[in-house]
Amino acid sequence: MNPQQAEVGPINFAFRVDASLQRLHARLCFEGAPAAWLKPQANEAWRALKGAWALRGGQREPLTRSGGAIALVGLKAGDCVELEQDLRALASAARGRPDTFAAEGVLALSPDYWLWATSPQSASMRATFEMPEGLGVAVPWPVEGAGAYRIPPSALRWRSHAAFGRFDEATIEVAGGRLRVVILADAWAIGRPRLRAWVQQAAEAAALLDGRFPVDDLLVLITPVGGDEVGFGTVARGGGPSVLLEVGVDIDERELEGDWVAPHELIHLNLPRIDGADPWLYEGFATYYEPVLRARMGDLSPRRAWERLHDGFLRGAGSGTGRALRDESAAMMETYAFWRVYWAGAALMLMADVSLRQAGGDPGSLDAQLGRVRACCQDPDRGWTAEALLEAVAAPDAPDLRAAAGRWLDARRFPDLGATYEALGLRFDAGGRLLTRPGDPGAALRIAIMGRDVDEAP
Ligand SMILES: [Zn+2]
């Protein structure tokens, strides 16, 4: 057995895209020990493979598929492999994913389809792109120089977003973070500068939790969809953080101002990637902090923010499949019990926030407890289970989020917010309107959470 096979040396990917965005040519060169196999991340990508060759000793020899991979036999350090992929066929294989978008001169297509994996995997991967004049590339990977990137290992583990072609891009700096905002069309009546301002405002809300934007670099892709509202939004962590936002081309000022999707997605970045079985934590977190941080920013009145939370809790309590929250979370993608999981998670956030603020001491608030994530748990290549993350930021002697989760994760009924509402002095009428008046009992807690009391001028 060749001991070198155990550890694959650095791999350099050189990508080339043609002007019509039909073909993606990839050359992979093995600086050290070559990999034994090469395979696409998505099985559908085989259909789009137009050819594969080994380059050794000045010869170009075709490589063939055997089973689920291409075997790389007899390659040495310094040898290369070339792959020719049909981009349109890949886009058609990826159709249905919200981050797939094709229009004249532009193609959004996840690296999950065109970045091939090696086996064993290399610890070090780098990439360069050679693009035709006027065409750009947008990937979430860390930049190492002009057109050069490091490909983090998470690129082969987790979902990610990317785009090629002629697109509008600008860098926005928000509280220590750089957002590369790539707008993949010129389709909106409201105009692209307004879309950038919208992203900036959402980023400022996300940065309010901790006074800093949660990641150093973020790729934001904006794609057009029909309609007059913000459609789907999603965060991906593969190869670095990226956010996709679908925006209706007929969206107007009012709708954009009231949007919760962009702040929700960007707020997610304050937590590291959490296992897909635990959406109660990461969705509950973004669902709770979206109205809270927008209220602190002055984008939403505290009255509206409390009513929005109350409305969500009622909807969450009235939906779901009757499972305990832990099981409801794990099954959410099959049952679509989104409201239940998102809002039960948000209820645990509010409950823990109020308990921590009432207890005083350390951490003293949910902001402070989750702010510990910054110090302990922001390695962009590490994923967490909810349990491990709560353990890492636990405040063992305080009524913290882990304590709230411990009480309610295995309960079938919606978390009981009675004592929490009482502490906050929250009262609502049957129509969901907040009856609490400025200065009513609980004002200090309400101000601590939302920045000011109901109906106080900002
Ligand atoms: Zn979310």
Residues whose N, C-alpha, C, O or C-beta is under 5 A from the ligand:
A	BS01	ZN	E283 A286
